[in-house]
Structures are given as C-alpha cells and as structure tokens.
C-alpha cells in the first residue's frame, strides 16, 4: 500500500480495503499511539482471527464512529433548523432530548468496535471447546498410526467437520510449512493466539510431551477422555440453566405483561387517563416485550456450548 503517511510501513504486509486505507491515512498516527499504550488489542485480533493490524483496525473503527456521529447529527440539525424557522412545529423538549443522540451513538459504535474482537474470540472458543473432544479422538488415532506431529496437525487441518479446531490446526501447519518454524515453536505460537483455554492447555501439554519424549498417542487419548467428560458436564449445566431460563421467560414475558395489562385496564376504569394508559400499553407491547425476548435469545445464544 502506497501512502505518504510516515507510519504506513507498519501495515504494508496487510491487504487493506479502500475504506481501511482511507481510515489509516487519516487516523493512523493517532491509532498507532493508542495501540502502543494498550497492546491488548493485537492479541484480541489474533484470537478473533481478524486479519488486520491493530492500528489499521482502530483507525477503521474511528472513521466508522465519525460517520455514525455525522449521520445521526445531520437529521437532528435539519430538524432544529426547521423548528427554528417555523417550518415545522415540534416540542422544543423533543429537540433538546435529541441533541446528545449523536454523541451517544458514536460512543456506542466505538465501544462495539473495541469489544467485537473479544466477542468473536469467545464465539471461536465455544466452537473449539464443543468440537475438541471429537478432534482429539482423531488426533489420537493418527498418532497411534505412527504419524509425526506435523502430519497429525496437517491432516486435522483438512477435516472441516471439526470447525475452528481444524482452522487452528491449519495455522500450526502454516507456521511449520511456510514460516519454517519447528513444531514446538508452532505449537507455542498457536497456544498464545488461541481464544480457547482448553486448546491452549492441550497444546502446552503436547509441547511438554514432545520435549520430554512422551507418547503423544497416550496423551491425546487421555485428553480426549477428559474433555469428553467435561463436555458432558457442560451440556448438563446448560440444560439445567435452560430450565431456569424457561421458567423466567414464562414469568417475565408471558405472565407479567398480562398482569400489567389487567392493572392498566382497572386503572382506566377507575378514572385514570386513557391517553397515558394507551401510551404505557404501546411501550409494553412495542418496546418492553421485544427487548425482553431479544435479551432471552441473546442469553441463550451466549450460554449455548455449541457456537
């Protein structure tokens, strides 16, 4: 990538899109300083397998945040001008309430961009943990057949049925075949950049077995039994938690709204304001119920062992 920016050589090895190049040209220097103060983003991007250098990613996040602020500020500015000129009659209180929306939207966008790598890394970790017991049986079988550690992980990388585990194995094979690293160094690198603690523990144990002359077949078989047992325990805990969530869902999303509707009807019949009752009813039906259902759906998706 050609650019006049003095720090562009830090991202020459990354194929950036036009949007990312523009963001880096504008905000690259500032993003680089932020990354130097907080190097955690680099490891988060590696664990999430987001193929951008941290300064380029942060620059793109900054530009996106700026566009969100501008995109939300323009309609509010047009509304304010229309109210000021008398072309549109809107309560002044509404305009005042809308003024902080661009800043709030920009802050939320930047926060989302900074936590997105961690969210993607957590999703990959769940996928790895769910498929690791079955992949370990494959590794143990390959090791028992006399395959070398390089061949074991190379063959695992060609099995898409194992999902993110096969992808992690492909990175190990890449380090060995393309970067010329020995298998112990490749395993150490893979352990550092992995988002799954179980995969890290497996690779560290494999390093110990290789350097101490241990038997990989026995090690993989033992780990397969261990992770299979832990997987069953995780599934059991998930089902128990799912039962609690089901009871909570019935209480919060089904029974509570019906109870509130009855209370609102009684309040209206006793002389309450019909307009306020309708407003509360609309808020309950169109805002509170969808948000509560979305919250339960996200909670179940997050706690599901399968990614």
Secondary structure as the mmCIF struct_conf table of DSSP 4:
data_model
#
loop_
_struct_conf.conf_type_id
_struct_conf.id
_struct_conf.beg_label_comp_id
_struct_conf.beg_label_asym_id
_struct_conf.beg_label_seq_id
_struct_conf.end_label_comp_id
_struct_conf.end_label_asym_id
_struct_conf.end_label_seq_id
BEND BEND1 UNK A 4 UNK A 4
TURN_TY1_P TURN_TY1_P1 UNK A 6 UNK A 7
HELX_RH_3T_P HELX_RH_3T_P1 UNK A 8 UNK A 11
TURN_TY1_P TURN_TY1_P2 UNK A 12 UNK A 13
BEND BEND2 UNK A 14 UNK A 14
HELX_RH_AL_P HELX_RH_AL_P1 UNK A 18 UNK A 37
TURN_TY1_P TURN_TY1_P3 UNK A 39 UNK A 39
HELX_RH_AL_P HELX_RH_AL_P2 UNK A 40 UNK A 48
TURN_TY1_P TURN_TY1_P4 UNK A 49 UNK A 49
BEND BEND3 UNK A 52 UNK A 52
HELX_RH_AL_P HELX_RH_AL_P3 UNK A 54 UNK A 85
TURN_TY1_P TURN_TY1_P5 UNK A 86 UNK A 86
BEND BEND4 UNK A 87 UNK A 88
HELX_RH_AL_P HELX_RH_AL_P4 UNK A 92 UNK A 99
TURN_TY1_P TURN_TY1_P6 UNK A 100 UNK A 100
HELX_RH_AL_P HELX_RH_AL_P5 UNK A 101 UNK A 144
TURN_TY1_P TURN_TY1_P7 UNK A 145 UNK A 146
HELX_RH_AL_P HELX_RH_AL_P6 UNK A 149 UNK A 157
TURN_TY1_P TURN_TY1_P8 UNK A 158 UNK A 158
HELX_RH_3T_P HELX_RH_3T_P2 UNK A 160 UNK A 162
TURN_TY1_P TURN_TY1_P9 UNK A 163 UNK A 163
HELX_RH_AL_P HELX_RH_AL_P7 UNK A 164 UNK A 177
TURN_TY1_P TURN_TY1_P10 UNK A 178 UNK A 178
BEND BEND5 UNK A 179 UNK A 179
HELX_RH_AL_P HELX_RH_AL_P8 UNK A 183 UNK A 193
BEND BEND6 UNK A 195 UNK A 195
HELX_RH_AL_P HELX_RH_AL_P9 UNK A 197 UNK A 211
TURN_TY1_P TURN_TY1_P11 UNK A 212 UNK A 213
HELX_RH_AL_P HELX_RH_AL_P10 UNK A 216 UNK A 249
HELX_RH_PI_P HELX_RH_PI_P1 UNK A 250 UNK A 255
HELX_RH_AL_P HELX_RH_AL_P11 UNK A 256 UNK A 269
TURN_TY1_P TURN_TY1_P12 UNK A 270 UNK A 271
HELX_RH_AL_P HELX_RH_AL_P12 UNK A 274 UNK A 283
HELX_RH_PI_P HELX_RH_PI_P2 UNK A 284 UNK A 288
HELX_RH_AL_P HELX_RH_AL_P13 UNK A 289 UNK A 303
BEND BEND7 UNK A 305 UNK A 305
#
